[in-house]
Amino acid sequence: MNIGKARMNKTATTIGTVLLRIAATFVYQAMSVIAGASIIGGIPVYKAALLSGMTATATVIQKLAAAYADDGKITLEELNSAFTMNAAPSSKEQHGNQ
């Protein structure tokens, strides 16, 4: 019974991490639009930020769905790959892969 409970805890933790990373992707992408594109395009800032954030989020979810559809599993590598749309260096890259 402990194995099942440990597995459920790991699954819940993974789901929580994925949801937080999706939220971070939304915010990251929305903030980049607030900084420039909405001013040039003439549409309200909040609409541009929402559209950009939703597009980035949909892209991540699409990548995760495609990875799951392949074999019914999502590996850690596939999970991390789904979030590699940004140009900002990760904490590992900033600290020399320690």
TIBABA-417589 format. One record per residue: residue number from 1; residue in one letter; x, y, z of N, C-alpha, C in turn. Coordinates in Angstrom, 2 decimals. Example, Ala and Ser with C-alpha at 12.3 -4.5 7.8 and 13.67 -1.06 7.14 Angstrom:
2
   pos   code       npx       npy       npz      capx      capy      capz       cpx       cpy       cpz
     1      A     13.19     -5.69      7.80     12.30     -4.50      7.80     13.20     -3.30      7.80
     2      S     12.85     -2.25      7.08     13.67     -1.06      7.14     12.90      0.03      7.87
% end
This chain:
98
   pos   code       npx       npy       npz      capx      capy      capz       cpx       cpy       cpz
     1      M      0.81     -1.20      0.00      0.00      0.00      0.00      0.86      1.26      0.00
     2      N      2.02      1.21      0.64      2.90      2.37      0.68      3.44      2.72     -0.69
     3      I      3.67      1.70     -1.53      4.17      1.95     -2.88      3.15      2.74     -3.68
     4      G      1.89      2.37     -3.59      0.83      3.09     -4.30      0.71      4.52     -3.82
     5      K      0.83      4.73     -2.52      0.74      6.08     -1.96      1.93      6.93     -2.40
     6      A      3.11      6.34     -2.41      4.31      7.06     -2.84      4.20      7.44     -4.31
     7      R      3.66      6.52     -5.10      3.50      6.80     -6.53      2.49      7.92     -6.75
     8      M      1.40      7.92     -5.98      0.41      8.99     -6.10      1.00     10.33     -5.69
     9      N      1.82     10.34     -4.64      2.47     11.58     -4.21      3.40     12.10     -5.29
    10      K      4.16     11.20     -5.92      5.06     11.60     -7.00      4.28     12.15     -8.18
    11      T      3.18     11.50     -8.51      2.34     11.96     -9.62      1.75     13.33     -9.31
    12      A      1.27     13.53     -8.11      0.71     14.83     -7.72      1.77     15.92     -7.77
    13      T      2.96     15.60     -7.31      4.06     16.56     -7.35      4.41     16.92     -8.79
    14      T      4.47     15.92     -9.65      4.79     16.15    -11.06      3.72     17.01    -11.72
    15      I      2.46     16.71    -11.46      1.37     17.51    -12.03      1.46     18.95    -11.53
    16      G      1.72     19.13    -10.25      1.86     20.48     -9.70      3.01     21.23    -10.35
    17      T      4.13     20.55    -10.56      5.28     21.17    -11.21      4.95     21.57    -12.64
    18      V      4.26     20.69    -13.36      3.89     20.99    -14.75      2.95     22.19    -14.80
    19      L      1.98     22.24    -13.92      1.04     23.37    -13.90      1.75     24.68    -13.58
    20      L      2.69     24.63    -12.64      3.45     25.85    -12.32      4.34     26.28    -13.49
    21      R      4.92     25.31    -14.18      5.75     25.65    -15.34      4.90     26.21    -16.48
    22      I      3.68     25.70    -16.65      2.78     26.25    -17.66      2.41     27.69    -17.31
    23      A      2.12     27.93    -16.04      1.81     29.30    -15.60      3.01     30.22    -15.83
    24      A      4.20     29.74    -15.54      5.40     30.55    -15.76      5.59     30.85    -17.24
    25      T      5.28     29.88    -18.10      5.37     30.10    -19.54      4.39     31.18    -19.97
    26      F      3.18     31.13    -19.44      2.16     32.14    -19.75      2.66     33.53    -19.36
    27      V      3.14     33.66    -18.13      3.60     34.96    -17.63      4.80     35.45    -18.43
    28      Y      5.75     34.57    -18.68      6.95     34.94    -19.43      6.57     35.50    -20.79
    29      Q      5.71     34.79    -21.50      5.34     35.22    -22.84      4.49     36.49    -22.80
    30      A      3.58     36.59    -21.85      2.73     37.77    -21.75      3.56     39.02    -21.43
    31      M      4.55     38.88    -20.58      5.37     40.03    -20.22      6.19     40.54    -21.41
    32      S      6.64     39.64    -22.26      7.40     40.08    -23.42      6.52     40.89    -24.37
    33      V      5.25     40.56    -24.46      4.34     41.31    -25.33      4.02     42.68    -24.73
    34      I      3.83     42.71    -23.42      3.55     43.99    -22.76      4.69     44.97    -23.03
    35      A      5.89     44.44    -23.13      7.06     45.30    -23.33      7.12     45.92    -24.71
    36      G      6.40     45.40    -25.71      6.59     45.99    -27.02      5.47     45.87    -28.03
    37      A      5.06     44.68    -28.34      4.19     44.45    -29.48      2.84     45.15    -29.38
    38      S      2.27     45.22    -28.21      0.95     45.84    -28.08      1.00     47.34    -28.32
    39      I      2.11     47.97    -28.00      2.26     49.41    -28.22      2.31     49.70    -29.71
    40      I      3.02     48.86    -30.45      3.17     49.06    -31.89      1.88     48.67    -32.62
    41      G      1.24     47.59    -32.22      0.09     47.06    -32.93     -1.21     47.81    -32.73
    42      G     -1.32     48.63    -31.72     -2.53     49.40    -31.49     -3.67     48.63    -30.85
    43      I     -3.41     47.45    -30.30     -4.46     46.74    -29.58     -4.21     46.90    -28.08
    44      P     -5.25     46.77    -27.26     -5.05     46.95    -25.82     -3.99     46.00    -25.27
    45      V     -3.22     46.50    -24.34     -2.12     45.73    -23.76     -2.61     44.42    -23.17
    46      Y     -3.71     44.45    -22.43     -4.18     43.22    -21.78     -4.57     42.16    -22.80
    47      K     -5.17     42.58    -23.93     -5.55     41.61    -24.96     -4.31     40.98    -25.60
    48      A     -3.32     41.80    -25.88     -2.09     41.28    -26.48     -1.40     40.31    -25.53
    49      A     -1.35     40.66    -24.25     -0.72     39.79    -23.25     -1.48     38.48    -23.11
    50      L     -2.81     38.53    -23.06     -3.62     37.31    -22.96     -3.43     36.40    -24.17
    51      L     -3.48     36.99    -25.35     -3.30     36.19    -26.57     -1.93     35.54    -26.62
    52      S     -0.92     36.29    -26.27      0.44     35.77    -26.30      0.62     34.66    -25.27
    53      G      0.14     34.90    -24.07      0.24     33.90    -23.01     -0.53     32.63    -23.33
    54      M     -1.73     32.79    -23.87     -2.53     31.62    -24.23     -1.88     30.84    -25.37
    55      T     -1.29     31.54    -26.33     -0.61     30.86    -27.43      0.57     30.05    -26.92
    56      A      1.37     30.63    -26.04      2.52     29.92    -25.48      2.07     28.71    -24.66
    57      T      1.03     28.89    -23.87      0.50     27.79    -23.06     -0.04     26.67    -23.95
    58      A     -0.76     27.04    -24.99     -1.29     26.03    -25.91     -0.17     25.27    -26.60
    59      T      0.92     25.95    -26.93      2.06     25.29    -27.57      2.66     24.24    -26.63
    60      V      2.82     24.58    -25.36      3.36     23.63    -24.39      2.42     22.44    -24.23
    61      I      1.14     22.69    -24.08      0.17     21.61    -23.91      0.13     20.72    -25.15
    62      Q      0.25     21.31    -26.34      0.28     20.54    -27.58      1.50     19.64    -27.61
    63      K      2.66     20.14    -27.20      3.88     19.32    -27.17      3.74     18.17    -26.18
    64      L      3.15     18.43    -25.02      2.95     17.37    -24.03      1.96     16.33    -24.54
    65      A      0.90     16.78    -25.20     -0.09     15.85    -25.75      0.53     14.97    -26.84
    66      A      1.35     15.56    -27.69      2.01     14.79    -28.75      2.96     13.75    -28.15
    67      A      3.70     14.14    -27.11      4.61     13.20    -26.46      3.84     12.05    -25.82
    68      Y      2.71     12.35    -25.20      1.89     11.32    -24.57      1.25     10.40    -25.61
    69      A      0.83     10.98    -26.73      0.18     10.19    -27.77      1.12      9.18    -28.40
    70      D      2.42      9.48    -28.41      3.39      8.55    -29.01      3.39      7.19    -28.33
    71      D      3.49      7.17    -27.00      3.63      5.88    -26.32      2.86      5.78    -25.00
    72      G      2.02      6.77    -24.70      1.23      6.72    -23.47      2.00      7.12    -22.24
    73      K      3.21      7.66    -22.42      4.04      8.12    -21.30      4.67      9.45    -21.68
    74      I      5.01     10.21    -20.67      5.79     11.42    -20.88      7.05     11.28    -20.03
    75      T      8.18     11.22    -20.69      9.45     11.10    -19.97      9.87     12.48    -19.47
    76      L     10.80     12.50    -18.55     11.32     13.76    -18.04     11.94     14.58    -19.18
    77      E     12.61     13.91    -20.08     13.22     14.60    -21.23     12.14     15.25    -22.11
    78      E     11.05     14.53    -22.37      9.95     15.08    -23.16      9.29     16.24    -22.43
    79      L      9.14     16.09    -21.13      8.55     17.15    -20.33      9.39     18.42    -20.40
    80      N     10.68     18.28    -20.19     11.57     19.45    -20.25     11.62     20.03    -21.65
    81      S     11.57     19.19    -22.66     11.61     19.64    -24.04     10.39     20.50    -24.39
    82      A      9.26     20.19    -23.81      8.03     20.94    -24.09      8.14     22.39    -23.63
    83      F      9.01     22.66    -22.69      9.14     24.00    -22.14     10.34     24.76    -22.69
    84      T     10.94     24.31    -23.76     12.15     24.95    -24.27     11.88     25.99    -25.34
    85      M     10.83     26.75    -25.19     10.51     27.77    -26.18     11.13     29.13    -25.87
    86      N     11.58     29.32    -24.66     12.09     30.64    -24.31     13.59     30.75    -24.56
    87      A     14.04     31.99    -24.70     15.45     32.24    -24.97     16.24     32.49    -23.70
    88      A     15.57     32.59    -22.58     16.26     32.87    -21.32     17.01     31.62    -20.86
    89      P     18.23     31.78    -20.36     18.98     30.61    -19.88     18.33     30.05    -18.62
    90      S     18.37     28.73    -18.50     17.82     28.11    -17.31     18.78     28.31    -16.13
    91      S     18.32     27.98    -14.94     19.18     28.13    -13.76     20.39     27.21    -13.87
    92      K     20.24     26.05    -14.53     21.38     25.16    -14.72     22.41     25.79    -15.64
    93      E     21.93     26.43    -16.72     22.85     27.07    -17.66     23.56     28.25    -17.01
    94      Q     22.87     28.98    -16.16     23.46     30.14    -15.52     24.53     29.76    -14.53
    95      H     24.40     28.58    -13.92     25.33     28.16    -12.89     26.28     27.06    -13.37
    96      G     26.41     26.91    -14.69     27.37     25.97    -15.23     27.01     24.51    -15.04
    97      N     25.72     24.16    -15.10     25.26     22.77    -14.97     25.80     22.07    -13.73
    98      Q     25.72     22.70    -12.61     26.24     22.13    -11.36     25.41     21.00    -10.86
% end
